[in-house]
Amino acid sequence: MTDSQSQNYTVVARRYRPMNFDQLIGQSQVATALTNAIKQNRVGHAYLFTGARGVGKTSSARIFAKCLNCKNGPTVEPCNKCDQCTSISSGEDVDVIEIDGASNRGIDNIRELRSNANIRPSRSSFKIYIIDEVHMLSREAFNALLKTLEEPPGHVKFIFCTTDPEKIPITVLSRCQRFDFIPVQTDQIKNRLSEICQNENVQADDAALTVLAQRAKGSLRDSQSLLEQLLSFTSGTISVADVHQLLGTADTGVIFEIAQNLIHANSKPSLDAIDVAIQSGVDAGQLTEQLLGLFRDVMTFKAGCGAEIFQQVSPDDLSKIEALAGAIEMEPLLTVLQILDKTLVSMRQTAHGRTLLEMACVRICNLSNLQSVATFLTAFQSGKLDTEKLAGLLAAIPTNSAPIPSVPSPATAEQPTLQKKNEVNNNEQAAESNVSTTTQSAPVPAAPSENRNTRVDPANLEKIWRQAMESIGDTTAVMAANFEKLAVVGENQLVVTLADSYNKQACERPEKKQRIEEAFATFAGRTFRVDFEVSEPAAESEQTQPAKQSRRQIIRQLHQHPVLQKAIEEFDGEIIEFRPNKPK
């Protein structure tokens, strides 16, 4: 290529820019609205084109300007041959002024625009201002533009283009006709790239164009820029391997291999596959993004969607997606997506992208270890967890890798443990009947059972109440256990006197009161209605009144609970704070 040829070379994105609305790809709704406005003589004085980069905003503005200022116009089909059309297409027309909002954002630039707007166009019907990235204008510049924008001269038209309409003042938005440009579909981008390759006499694999179209993410200009790089990278033929090598992406087979290892919790093969991919030139960030896209396609398939909405893989890979979807439940799948998404966000802030990807993969492979923890938390929050059950849950934590399971529902998790608990209670009752009370060295705490027939009297009332509250084990139960007086009123009514109204309101919450009544009925052997009241102020001075428990004292008391002691021991934790439920 000679020097003159090099100077006259035009990049693909500019050479294949649409010249009329029929060539505009992926924005049929915009083309229809603007052509109908011209046909019906309803052309407004200000338009706002919004959308992502590379979807045709500036190209549409130029086409619209040609329709208005063409020698045969206003027309919906500009000739693209007259001086006006050719100069507008090249961005050099004297009556169509294109302004970069990022570099001409000051109030002085807008004042100059306002003064020039009153001058009639030199050779065309309209003077048209196309302001790109208009959201970059300063607040003062927007204020200076408002009056002219609302009542411009009849020969002036404004077309604003922006990727961030939220930054534009509402006073400006209300004076414009807004058109939202949507991302171009992958198939439309692929077809356009195929047409360009044919015009450039270049052979391109169908799979290579698919990868390029997916990588563009709805931006036609981005796809054309990538194709421009490949035209320089290859010599007449574009293969899918060339695309992966240029973009730093991995082959689809590698992505499926890593995803399958992650679903089956195989950490070592996953890390080995990542190492091989990165050694071959794959970028860690691109690999993470591909994995996120693949699991997204798996999610859509499990949700009942078809292959037509796949973004990472082609419909030909439907059988592989189906196999992955059958090996993982929806909840773990959503967790995998969240882990990969957060990894991508963290990668933008560090140079250790590979390490973050490997950490994410190991974390995904160990998701099965969270199953027993989730079951423990569900049982603990329901107030039905005892020391024996805790030991069983801790023993159930897997030590080896296993496929990622779905988290069981509370009912499924509780059933085997409750059955075992009843068996233990029956054994305890049988053992107690054969042991003389005079030979017992220490009292054994009563275990809850619906079959127990305990006589409630003033002698054992306090003991039964404290045992019931300990079986619940939450903060509200601690408040209820810190009573001032207990009294059985009538045959099946228990009145609990508390120190203050705050504790009373917390214990009287419907769900808390129901749980307290159920626990007390279990230990008492029959149903009681539990009512709470606040003690009357004592006549003595405040110095003689019992002091209210502090947060430190309550936390110390929680540390003495047998279930929490076992949890602290097994999980190597400690209680640093508790949060009592506030009354509604």
VEXKOL-693835 format. One record per atom (N, C-alpha, C): x, y, z. Coordinates in steps of 0.1 Angstrom, whole numbers, plus 5000, padded with zeros to 4 digits. Layout:
// VEXKOL-693835
XYZ;...
This chain:
// VEXKOL-693835
500949885000;500050005000;500950125000;500650214990;501450334989;501050435000;501850545001;501550645011;500150715009;499850744996;498650804992;497450714995;497650584993;496550484996;496350475011;497450485019;497350475033;496650595039;496850715033;496250835037;494750835034;494350765023;492950775019;492150655024;492750565032;492050445037;491050485047;489850425046;488750455055;488450325063;488250335075;488050215083;486650155080;486550025084;485349955080;484050015086;484150065099;482950125105;482450245098;483350325092;482950445084;482550405070;483250315064;482850275050;481550215049;481150135059;479850065058;478850135068;478950265069;477950335077;476650345069;475450325075;474150325068;473950465062;473450465049;473250595042;471850635042;470850545045;469450575046;468850485056;467550515059;466850445069;466750295066;466650255053;466550115050;467850035054;468950105054;470250035058;470450035073;469650105080;469850115095;469449985101;470349925108;470149785113;469749785128;468649715131;468249695145;467449805151;467149915144;466350025149;465150055141;464449955137;463249975128;462250075135;462050065148;461050155154;461450305153;462750335153;463150475151;463050515137;463350425127;463250455113;461850485109;460950395115;459450415111;458950545116;459250585129;458750705135;459250825127;460550835124;461150945117;460550965103;460450855096;459950855082;458550905082;457750855091;456350895092;456251045095;457151095104;457051235107;457351325095;458251275086;458551345074;457351345064;456751225063;455651205054;454451295058;454251295071;453051375076;453351515079;454551565076;454951705079;454751735094;455251645102;455251655117;456651655123;457551715116;458951725121;459051825132;459551775144;459651865155;460951945154;461152025164;462352115164;463552055173;463251955181;464351905189;464051755192;465151675190;465051525191;466251485200;465951375208;466951325217;467051175213;468251135209;468550995206;469450935217;468850835224;469550775235;469850625233;470850575239;471250435237;472650405239;473050275240;474450235242;475350285230;476550265231;477550305221;477350215209;477550265197;477650185185;476350125180;475150185184;473850135180;473250215169;473850325164;473350395153;472750535156;473050595167;472450725171;472950835161;474350855160;474850955151;474550925137;474550805133;474250775119;472750805116;471850785125;470450815123;470250965123;471051045131;470951185130;471451235117;472451185111;472951225098;471851185087;471351065088;470351025078;469151125079;468651155091;467551245093;467851385087;469151425089;469551555084;469551555068;469951445062;469951435048;468451435043;467551365050;466151365046;465551505045;465951585055;465451725056;466151815046;467451805043;468151905035;468551855022;468151735018;468451685004;467851774994;468451774982;468051864971;466551834968;466251704969;464851664966;463951664979;464451714990;463751695003;462751815006;462151805017;462251685026;461651555020;462451445022;462051325016;462551215026;461851095025;462250985033;463350895026;463650935014;464750865007;465750965001;466751005008;467751095003;468451034991;468851124982;469551074970;470951024972;471651084983;473051054986;473951084974;473551174965;474351214954;474551364953;473651444958;473751584957;474851634967;475151764966;476251814974;475851814989;474551844992;474151845006;474251705012;473851595005;473851465010;475351415012;476151435002;477551395003;478351465014;478051595016;478751665026;478251635040;476951605041;476451565054;476951425058;477051335048;477651205051;479051205056;479851305051;481251315055;481351405067;480251465072;480351555084;480951695081;480851745068;481451865065;480451975060;479151945061;478152045056;478152165064;477952285058;478052405065;476752435073;475652365068;474352385075;473952275085;474752175085;474552065095;475852065104;475752125116;476852145124;476852035135;477951955135;478151855145;479051905156;478551895168;479351945180;479551835189;480751825194;481151725205;480851795218;479851735225;479451795238;480551785249;481451685247;482451675257;483551785257;483851825245;484851935243;484352075241;483052085239;482352215238;481252225248;481552205260;480552195271;480352325279;481052435276;480952555284;479852645279;479552745287;478452835284;478852925273;480152955271;480553035259;480252965246;480452835246;480152765233;478652765230;477852755240;476352765238;475952905234;476553005240;476253145236;476553165221;477653115217;478053125202;476953045194;476552925198;475552855191;474252935190;473853005201;472553075201;472653195191;473853255190;473953375181;473953325167;474553215164;474653165150;473353105146;472553055155;471252995152;470353095145;470453215147;469553315141;469953345126;471053305122;471453315108;470853205100;470253245089;469553145081;470653055074;470252925070;471152835063;471552895050;472752855046;473352915034;472752855021;472452715021;472052655008;470952555011;470652525023;469652415026;468452475032;467452385034;466152425040;466252455055;467152375062;467252385077;468752395081;468952465092;470152465099;470052365111;470852255110;470652145120;471852135128;471652125141;472752115151;472651965157;473651895155;473851755160;474851765171;474351755184;475251755196;475451615201;476651565199;476951425204;477351435219;477051335227;477351325241;476851455248;475651485246;475051615251;475051615266;475051505272;474951505287;476251555293;477351575285;478551635290;478551785292;477451855287;477351995288;477252035303;477752145306;477652195320;476252245323;475952255336;474652305340;474352445334;475352525335;475152665329;474952665314;475552565307;475352555293;473952515290;473452415297;472052375295;471052485298;471352565308;470452675311;470452785300;471652805294;471652905283;471052845271;470852715270;470252655258;468752655258;468252665271;466852635272;465852725264;466152855264;465252945257;465252915242;466452905236;466552875222;465952735219;466152645228;465552505225;464052505226;463452585234;462052585235;461352665223;461952775219;461352855208;462452885198;462952785191;464052815181;463452885168;464252945160;463852995147;463252875139;462452905130;461752805122;462752725113;463952775110;464852705102;465852625110;465652605123;466652545132;466052415137;466852305136;466552175142;467652135151;467352075163;468352015172;468151865173;469351795172;469351655174;470451625184;470051575196;470951545207;471151395207;472451355209;472751215210;473451195224;473151085231;473751065244;473650915248;474650875256;474650735261;474150745276;473950855281;473550875295;472450975297;471250945294;470151045294;469851085308;470251015319;469851045332;470551175337;471651205330;472451325334;471851455327;470851445319;470351555312;469251615321;469251745323;468151805331;466751785325;465851765334;464451735330;463851845322;464351965324;463852085316;464252075301;465352005299;465751985285;465051865279;464951755287;464251635283;462751665279;462151755286;460751785283;460551865270;461551915265;461451995252;461851915240;462151785242;462651705231;461751585229;461751535216;461151405213;462251305215;461951205224;463051105228;462850975220;463950925215;463950795209;465050705215;464650595220;465550505227;466050395217;467350395215;467950295205;468250165214;467850055209;468049925216;469349865211;469949775219;471049695214;470749615202;471649605192;471349535180;471449385183;470549305178;470549165181;471749095175;472148985181;473348915177;473248865162;472048805159;471948755145;472048875135;471548985138;471649105129;473049145127;473849145138;475249185137;475949085129;475748955131;476348845124;476148865109;474848885105;474548895091;475249015084;475349125092;476049245087;477549215085;478149155094;479549115093;479749025081;478848935079;478948845067;478948925054;478049025054;477949105041;479349185039;479849235050;481149305049;482249215044;482249095050;483349005046;483248965031;482048955026;481848925012;482349045003;481949165008;482449285000;483949295001;484549255011;486049265013;486749145007;486049045001;486648924996;487348845006;486748825018;487348755029;486548635033;487148525034;486448405039;486348405054;485148385060;485048385074;484148265078;484648195088;483848085094;482648135100;481548065099;480248105106;480448115121;481248015127;481448025141;482248145145;483148185137;484048305140;483148425140;482248445130;481348555130;480348555142;479948435146;479148425158;479848475171;481048435172;481848485184;482048635184;482348685172;482448835171;481148905174;480048855169;478748915172;478448915187;478648805193;478448785207;479348885215;480548895211;481548975218;481149125218;480449165207;480149305205;479049345215;478249255220;477249285230;476249395226;475749385214;474749475209;475249595202;476549615201;477149735195;477649695181;476949745171;477349715157;478749775154;479049895159;480349955156;481449875163;481249825175;482249745181;482549615173;481549555168;481749435160;482549465147;482249585141;483049625129;484449655132;484649715144;486049745148;486849615151;486149515157;486849385159;487149315145;486249325136;486449275123;487549345116;487749475118;488849545112;490149485117;490249455130;491449395136;491749265130;490749185128;490949045122;491349055108;490849155100;491249175086;492749205085;493249275096;494749295096;495449175102;494849095110;495448985117;495648865108;494648845100;494648725091;494948765077;495048665068;495348685054;494348615045;493148675045;492148625036;491148525042;491448465053;490548375059;490548395074;489248395080;489048425094;488448295100;489148235109;488748115116;488348145131;487648055137;487248075151;488448085160;489548005156;490748005164;491448145164;491348205152;491948345150;491148445159;489848425160;489048515168;489448505183;489448375188;489848355202;491248405205;492148385196;493548435198;493648585199;492848645190;492848795190;492148855202;491048795206;490248855217;490648805231;491548705231;491948645244;490848565251;489948505243;488848425248;489148275246;488448195253;488648045253;487647985243;487947865238;487047795230;485847745238;484747725231;483547685238;483747555245;484447465239;484747335246;485447345259;486347445260;487047465273;486047525283;485247605279;484247665289;483347555294;482847475285;481947365290;482747265299;483947245297;484747155305;484947215319;485247345320;485347405333;484047405341;482947445333;481647445340;481247315345;481447205338;481147075342;481847035355;483147065355;483947035367;483447115379;483047245377;482547325388;481247265393;480347225385;479047175389;479247045397;480246965393;480546835400;481546855411;481946985415;482747015426;484146945425;484646945413;486046895410;487047015409;487647045421;488447165421;489747155413;490447045414;491747025407;491547025392;490646955386;490446965371;490047105367;489247175375;488847305371;490147405371;490947395381;492147475381;493147435370;493247305368;494147265357;493647315343;492347315341;491847365328;492047515327;491847585338;492147735338;493547765335;494447685341;495947705339;496247685324;495747575318;496047545304;495447655295;494247705298;493647815290;494547945291;494947985303;495648105305;497048095298;497647975299;498947955293;498947965278;497747935272;497547945258;497148085253;497148185262;496848325259;495448375262;494648295269;493348335273;493348435285;492648545284;492648645294;491748595306;492148615318;491348565330;490048635330;490048765327;488748835328;487748785317;488348765305;487448715294;486948575298;487748495304;487348355308;486248365318;486348455328;485348465338;484048515332;484148605323;482948655316;482248545308;483048465301;482448355294;481748255303;482348225314;481748135324;480448195329;480448325332;479248385336;478148375326;478548405313;477548395302;477048245300;477848145302;477448015301;476447975311;476748005324;475847975335;474548055334;474648175328;473448245325;472548175315;473148115305;472348035295;471747915302;472447855311;471947735319;470747775327;470847895333;469747945341;468547965333;468648035321;467448055313;466847925308;467647825306;467147695301;466347635313;466847635325;466147585336;464847655339;464847785336;463647865338;462547835327;462947755317;461947725307;462047795294;463147875292;463347945280;464047855269;463947895257;464447825246;465847865242;466447795232;467747825228;467947955220;466848015217;466848145209;467348265217;467348255230;467848365239;469248335244;469848225240;471248205245;472148315240;473048355249;473948465246;475448415244;475848315252;477148275252;477448155242;476448075241;476647955232;475547965221;475747875211;474847875200;473747775202;472647775195;471547675197;472047535194;473147515187;473647385184;474147315197;474447395207;474947335220;473847315230;472647305225;471447285234;471547165243;472047055237;472146925245;473146945256;474247015254;475247035265;474647125276;473947225272;473247305282;472247225290;471547145283;470547055290;471246965300;472446915297;473146825306;473646905318;474147025316;474547105328;473347145336;472247175330;471047215338;470547105346;470646975341;470146865349;471046825361;472246885361;473246845372;473246945383;472447055383;472547155393;471147215395;470847245408;469547305411;469547455409;468447515409;468347655406;469047745416;468847715429;469447795440;470947795440;471547675439;473047685438;473547745425;472747735414;473047795402;473047955403;472148005410;472048155412;473248195421;473648115430;474848145438;476048145430;476248055421;477348055411;477448175403;476248225398;476248345390;476648465399;476248475411;476548585420;478048585423;478648465425;480048455428;480848505416;480548465404;481248505392;481048655389;479848705391;479648845389;480448935398;480548895411;481348975421;482848955417;483248845412;484648825408;484948925397;484048935387;484349035376;484449175381;483649215391;483749345396;485049365403;485449265411;486749275418;487949275409;487849215397;488949215388;489249345382;488349435382;488549575377;489449655386;489549605399;490349685409;491649615413;492049515406;493249445410;493949395398;495249365399;496049305388;496149155390;495449095400;495548955402;494248885398;493948905385;492748845380;492648695380;493748635377;493748485377;493548435391;494148495401;493948445415;492448455419;491848565415;490448585418;489548485412;489848455399;489148345392;489248215399;490448175402;490748055409;490048045423;490048155430;489348165443;487848135440;487248195430;485848185427;485548035424;486347975416;486147835413;486247745425;487147765434;487247685446;486047705455;485647825456;484447855464;483247785458;483047785445;481947715439;482047565442;483147515441;483347365443;483047335457;483047425467;482847395481;481447445485;480547475476;479247515480;478447405487;478847285485;478047175492;478347175507;479447235511;479647245526;478747335533;478047415525;477047515531;475747445534;475547325529;474247265531;473847245546;474747185554;474447155568;474447285576;475247385572;475147515579;473747575577;473247575564;471947625562;470847555570;470947425570;470047345578;470147385593;471347395598;471447435612;470847575615;471047665606;470547805608;468947795608;468447725598;466947715597;466347655610;467047545615;466547485627;466747575640;467847645640;468147735651;467147845652;466847905640;465848025640;464447975644;464147855641;462747805644;462647765659;463747765666;463747735680;463647585683;463947495674;463747355676;465047285676;466147355678;467447285677;467947255691;468347135694;468947095707;470347045704;471047015715;472446975714;472646855706;471746755707;471946635700;471746655685;470746745682;470546765667;471746845662;472346935669;473547015665;474646915662;474846815671;475946725668;475746645656;474446605653;474146535641;474346615629;474046745629;474246825617;475746845615;476546865626;477946885624;478546755618;478146645622;478646515617;478246495602;477246565598;476746545584;477546635574;478346725579;479146815570;480046725562;480046725548;480846645540;482346685541;483146585541;484646615541;485246595528;484546535518;485046515505;484246595495;484746615483;484046685473;482846605469;481746675466;480546615461;479846715452;478946665443;478146755435;477446855443;477246975437;476547085444;475147045446;474647035459;473246995461;472347115462;471047095461;470147205464;469947205479;469747325485;469547345499;468147285503;468047185512;466747125515;465847225522;464547205520;463547285527;463647255542;463147345550;463147315565;462447195568;461347165562;460547045565;461346915562;462046915550;462846805547;464046785556;464646895560;465846885569;465446845583;464246875588;463846845601;463346705604;462746645594;462046525596;462846405602;464046375596;464846265601;465246295616;465646415619;466146455632;465046445642;463746485639;462646475648;462346325651;462446245641;462146105643;463146045653;464446075651;465446025660;465246085674;464746205675;464546275688;463546205696;462446165689;461346095696;461845955701;462645885693;463245765697;464045775710;464845885710;465745905722;464845935734;463746015732;462946045744;462245915749;461845825740;461245705745;462245615753;463445615748;464545545755;464845605769;464845735769;465045805782;463945775792;462745775787;461645745797;461745595802;462145505793;462245365797;463345355808;464445425805;465545425814;465245485828;464445595827;464145665840;463245575849;462445495843;461545415851;462245305858;463445265854;464245155860;465245205870;465345335872;466445395880;465745455892;466245425904;465645475916;466045615918;465145705922;465445845924;466445865935;466645775944;467545795955;468945775950;469145705938;470545675934;471045775923;470145865919;470645965909;471546065915;472746075908;473746165913;473546305909;472846325898;472646465893;471246465886;470546575887;469246575879;469446585865;468646515857;468746515842;467646615837;468046715829;467046805824;465946735816;464646775819;463546715812;463646745797;463446645789;463346665774;461946685770;461746775760;460346805756;459746685750;458446655753;457746545747;456246575749;455446555738;454046575739;453346475748;453946355751;453346255759;453646275774;454446365777;454846385792;453646445799;453346395810;452146445818;452746495831;453146625831;453846685842;452746765850;452746745863;451846825871;452446965874;451747075870;452347205872;451847255885;452747285894;452347345907;453447455911;453147525921;454147635925;455547585927;455747455931;457047405934;457847385921;457247345910;458047315898;457747415887;456847505889;456447605878;457647675873;458547735882;459647805877;460647715869;460847595874;461747505867;461247475853;459947445852;459347405839;459447535829;459247645834;459247775826;460647795821;461647785829;463047805825;463447695814;463047575817;463447475807;462747495793;461547545793;460847575781;461547695774;461947795781;462547905775;463947865769;464647785777;465947735772;465847655759;464747585757;464547505745;464347595733;463847715735;463747815724;465047875721;465647935731;467047975729;467248105722;466248185718;466448315711;466348425722;466548545717;466648665725;465348685733;464248665726;462948685732;462748595744;463148465742;463048365753;463948415765;465048475762;465948525773;465148635781;464448715774;463648825780;462548755789;461848655783;460848585791;461348515803;462548455802;463148385813;463548485824;463748605821;464148705831;462848765837;462048685843;460748725848;460948775863;459848835868;459848875882;458848785890;457848735883;456848645890;456148565880;455848435884;455048345876;453748305885;452648295878;451448265885;450448195876;449948075881;448948005873;447548055877;446848115868;445548175871;444548085864;443548035872;442647935866;443347805864;442747725855;443347595852;444347595841;444247675831;445147665819;445547805815;445847895825;446348025822;447548055830;448548105824;449848135831;450048285829;450348365840;450648505839;452048525843;452848585834;454248605836;454448755838;455048795849;455248935852;456748965848;456849065840;458149115835;458549245841;459849285839;460349405845;459849535838;459749525825;459449655818;458549615806;458049725800;457049715789;457749675776;459049705775;459749665763;459749515761;460149445772;460249295772;458749245769;457849305775;456449255774;455949265759;456249385753;455849395739;456549295730;457849275733;458649175725;458049035726;457648995738;457148865740;455748845735;454948955734;453648945730;453448945715;454548955707;454448955693;453848815689;452848815680;452048685678;452948565675;453948575667;454748455664;455648415676;456048515684;456848485696;456048425707;454848485709;453948425719;453548285716;453248255703;452848125699;453948025702;455148065699;456347975701;456547945716;456348055724;456548035739;455447945744;454147965740;453047885745;453347735741;453747715729;454047575724;455147505732;456247585735;457347525743;456847495757;456147585763;455747565777;454747445778;453847435768;452847325767;453647195766;454747195758;455547065757;456047015770;456647115778;457247075790;456147055802;455047125801;454047115811;453147005809;453046945797;452146835794;450746865790;450446995790;449047035786;449147185781;448147225774;448147355768;447847465778;448647575778;448447695786;448347815777;447447905782;447548045776;448448125784;449448185778;450448265785;450148415783;449948485794;449848625793;450948695800;451348815795;452448885801;451949025806;452549065818;452149195824;453449255829;453349385832;454549455837;454349475852;455349455860;455249475874;454949615878;454249635889;453949765894;455249825900;455449955899;456550025905;456649995920;457849965925;457949935939;458050065947;457550055959;457550185968;458950225972;459850125972;461250155977;461950245967;463050305971;463850385963;464450305951;464950375941;465550305930;466750235934;467350275945;468650205948;468350065953;467050035959;466749905964;466049815953;465749875942;465149795931;466149715924;465749595919;466749515912;467149585899;468449575896;468949645884;468549565871;468249635861;467949575848;469249515842;469149395835;470249335829;470849415818;472149435818;472849505807;473049405795;473449465784;473649385772;474849285775;475849325782;476949235785;476449115793;475549145803;475049035811;474248935803;473448985794;472648905785;473548815776;474548875771;475448805762;476148695770;476548725783;477148625791;476248515794;474948545796;473948445798;473748355786;473748415774;473648345761;474848245760;476048285764;477248195763;477048075772;476148075782;475947965790;474947865785;474247905774;473247815768;473947695762;473547565765;474247445760;474347435745;473247475738;473247475723;474347565717;474247695723;475247785718;476647755722;476847695733;478147645737;478747545727;477847455723;478247355713;478647415700;477747515696;478047575683;479347655683;479547725694;480847805696;482047715695;481847595702;483047505702;483247445688;482247405681;482347345668;482847435657;482247565658;482547655647;483647755651;484247745663;485347825668;484847975667;483648005672;483148135672;482848195685;482248305686;481848375698;480748465696;479948495706;478848585705;479348725708;479248815699;479748945701;478549045702;477349005698;476249095699;474949015697;473849065703;472549005700;471649125697;470549095689;469649195685;468249155689;467749205699;466349175703;465349225693;464249145691;463249185682;462449305687;462349405679;461649525683;460149515681;459349565690;457849545688;457449635676;456349585670;455849655658;455049775663;
